[in-house]
Structure formats: structure tokens, C-alpha cells
Amino acid sequence: MLRTFKFILATLFLVLTLSAHALEVKGVKVDETAQVSGNALVLNGAGIRTKMVFKVYVGALYLTQKQTDANAVISDTGAKRVSLHFLRQLNTDAVLIGMNEGFSDNNDAAQMAAIEPQMKAFRQIMTAEKEVKEGDLIVLDLSSAGTQVNVNGKMLGKIEGAAFNQALLRVWLGAKPVDADLKQAMLGKAMTGK
């Protein structure tokens, strides 16, 4: 009886340990859960952002509950997290160029005009560091209060507004995402780069 109990405990410990980092994408361990503004989030999906032939980062999307509909994710005002684990060194201007393309490709002129002050603040925050290195982690926490930008665990700044949150999510989940395969992966439809 005692031996069976020890076996069950050991098995349970192993399962719980493995489930904390159950997903690995391109050698990057992706957490299954996250916390944003006191809300428990679950990994919705993760995949690789590729530009031409280069693997740029592992992107992951966390939501309060799993969702495969991009429009539902974008319109939901609840807590979310987008994490970007960089696979290569880039200057922050190159990162911003890609994101700016995602913003302009997925938001019309009126939407872009409405968030211009937030875009300016976002650019300033993102260029506070001159480059991102291989292994760096950018975490974008979205809540009803706005977007908090963290790099390697250090909070760099906050951008207020739900309209900015939605515009930011469209970079990856809009009709013309920066990477269509990554969009599918973030929506949990296909994990890429295992």
C-alpha cells in the first residue's frame, strides 16, 4: 500500500512538473499559464515569427480561456498576454518596422489617427533599448487599463487605452497579420516549429 502511494505521488509530481512547461517551440519553453492584472491566463497558442527565411521570435498568446476566433480575441476587453521570445539579435528599429507594418496593414486611417499618441508612446518605449538579443523576452500585458511593456522582466512603460490594445492585437491576429502561420499558431489552430 505504501509503495503504491509513493508511486502515485511520484507520478503526480512528474506530471505536474512537466505540465508547467509542456510546450517547447524551437527550443524555447513556453509557459502554459500566466498572470495579468490578477487574472489567471492560459496559453492559447504559440508559434514562430518568420521573416523571409529567418526565424525571428517565438510568439505566444495567453487568454482567460481558449479561443480560436481572432475577431473574438481582438474585441474581448479582458486580460491578455503576448510574449515574444527572440531567436536572433535585431536592432529595435527593425522590430518596430515589422510591428508598424502590422499596425498599418490591419488598422484603417481613422483607427491609426485615434491611437497616434499611444503609437508615439509605444515607439518610445520599444526603442528605449537599442537592440534585442537572442534569448530576450518582450512581454506585452493587455488589460482594461491598457498595455504594459516588459523586457526581460523589467517594466519599460504603459500605454493607456482599449483601442490601442485592439490595434496591437491586430498586428498578429488581423486580416493581414505579420505572419499568417504565427496567427494560426497563436489561435491554437496549428503549433509551429516544434
C-alpha positions in Angstrom: 0.0 0.0 0.0 2.8 2.4 0.9 4.7 1.6 -2.2 1.6 2.3 -4.3 1.1 5.6 -2.6 4.7 6.6 -3.2 4.4 5.6 -6.9 1.2 7.7 -7.3 2.9 10.7 -5.6 6.0 10.4 -7.8 3.9 10.1 -10.9 1.7 13.1 -9.9 4.8 15.2 -9.2 6.3 14.3 -12.6 3.1 15.1 -14.4 2.7 18.5 -12.6 6.4 19.4 -13.2 6.1 18.5 -16.9 2.8 20.4 -17.4 4.4 23.7 -16.2 6.5 23.8 -19.3 4.6 21.3 -21.5 5.2 23.2 -24.8 8.5 23.8 -26.5 8.8 25.8 -29.7 12.1 26.0 -31.5 13.9 25.1 -28.2 12.0 27.8 -26.3 10.0 26.6 -23.3 6.6 28.3 -23.4 4.7 28.5 -20.1 1.2 27.0 -20.0 -0.2 29.8 -17.8 0.4 33.4 -16.9 -1.0 36.1 -14.6 -2.0 39.6 -15.8 -3.7 42.2 -13.5 -4.7 39.4 -11.1 -6.3 37.3 -13.9 -5.2 33.7 -14.5 -4.5 33.2 -18.2 -3.9 30.0 -20.2 -1.7 29.5 -23.2 -3.9 29.8 -26.3 -1.2 29.0 -28.8 2.4 29.7 -29.8 4.5 29.6 -32.9 7.4 31.1 -34.8 7.5 34.5 -36.5 9.4 34.1 -39.7 10.6 37.0 -41.9 11.7 35.7 -45.3 13.8 32.6 -44.3 14.8 34.0 -40.8 13.2 32.8 -37.6 12.7 36.0 -35.6 10.9 35.1 -32.4 8.6 32.6 -30.7 5.3 34.4 -30.2 2.7 33.2 -27.6 -0.8 34.3 -26.8 -2.4 33.9 -23.4 -6.1 34.4 -22.7 -8.5 33.9 -19.9 -10.0 31.0 -21.8 -9.0 29.3 -25.1 -10.4 31.0 -28.2 -9.9 30.2 -31.9 -11.7 33.2 -33.4 -9.4 36.1 -34.0 -12.1 38.7 -34.0 -13.4 37.5 -30.7 -9.9 37.7 -29.2 -9.4 41.3 -30.5 -12.8 42.6 -29.4 -12.6 41.0 -25.9 -11.6 43.6 -23.4 -10.3 41.1 -20.8 -6.7 40.5 -19.8 -4.3 39.0 -22.4 -0.6 38.5 -22.8 1.5 38.4 -25.9 5.1 37.2 -25.3 7.9 37.4 -27.9 11.0 35.3 -27.2 13.6 36.4 -29.7 15.6 33.8 -31.6 18.1 36.3 -33.1 19.6 39.7 -32.4 17.9 42.7 -34.0 18.0 46.4 -33.6 14.8 47.7 -32.2 14.2 49.8 -35.3 13.9 46.6 -37.3 11.4 45.2 -34.7 9.4 48.4 -34.9 9.3 48.4 -38.7 7.7 44.9 -38.6 5.2 46.0 -36.0 4.4 49.2 -37.8 3.6 47.3 -40.9 1.3 45.1 -38.9 -0.4 48.2 -37.4 -0.9 49.9 -40.8 -1.9 46.8 -42.6 -4.6 45.9 -40.1 -6.0 49.3 -39.0 -7.6 51.9 -41.2 -6.6 55.6 -41.2 -9.2 56.6 -38.7 -8.1 53.8 -36.3 -4.5 54.8 -36.7 -5.3 58.5 -36.1 -7.2 57.7 -33.0 -4.2 55.9 -31.4 -1.5 58.2 -32.6 -0.5 59.4 -29.1 -0.3 55.8 -27.9 1.7 54.8 -31.0 4.2 57.6 -30.2 4.5 56.3 -26.6 4.8 52.7 -27.8 7.7 53.7 -30.2 9.5 55.5 -27.4 9.2 52.5 -25.1 10.2 50.0 -27.7 13.3 52.0 -28.7 14.5 52.6 -25.1 16.8 49.7 -25.8 18.9 49.8 -29.0 18.6 46.1 -29.7 17.0 42.9 -28.7 19.4 40.0 -28.3 18.9 36.3 -28.9 17.0 35.0 -25.8 15.4 38.3 -24.9 11.8 38.2 -23.9 9.3 41.0 -24.6 6.0 40.6 -22.8 3.0 42.7 -23.6 0.3 42.6 -20.9 -3.0 43.9 -22.1 -5.8 44.8 -19.6 -8.7 47.2 -19.4 -6.1 49.8 -18.2 -4.0 49.5 -21.4 -0.8 47.7 -22.4 2.2 47.2 -20.2 5.5 46.5 -21.9 8.1 44.4 -20.1 11.6 43.4 -21.4 13.4 40.5 -19.6 11.2 41.1 -16.6 11.7 44.8 -16.4 8.7 47.1 -16.9 9.5 49.7 -19.5 6.2 51.5 -19.7 2.5 51.5 -20.1 0.2 52.7 -22.9 -3.4 53.5 -22.0 -6.5 52.6 -24.0 -8.5 49.7 -25.2 -8.3 51.0 -28.8 -4.5 50.6 -28.7 -4.9 47.1 -27.3 -7.1 46.1 -30.2 -4.8 47.7 -32.8 -1.8 45.9 -31.2 -3.5 42.5 -31.3 -4.3 43.0 -35.0 -0.6 43.0 -35.7 -0.7 39.2 -35.1 -4.4 38.4 -35.4 -5.7 40.8 -38.0 -6.8 40.1 -41.6 -3.2 40.8 -42.8 -1.0 39.6 -39.9 2.7 39.9 -39.8 2.9 36.1 -40.2 -0.1 34.0 -41.2 1.3 30.8 -39.8 2.0 32.5 -36.4 -1.6 33.8 -36.4 -2.9 30.2 -36.8 -0.5 29.0 -34.1 -1.5 31.8 -31.6 -5.1 30.9 -32.2 -4.3 27.3 -31.2 -5.1 26.0 -34.7 -1.6 24.8 -35.5 1.6 24.9 -33.4 4.6 25.7 -35.4 8.3 25.0 -35.0 8.3 22.1 -32.6 
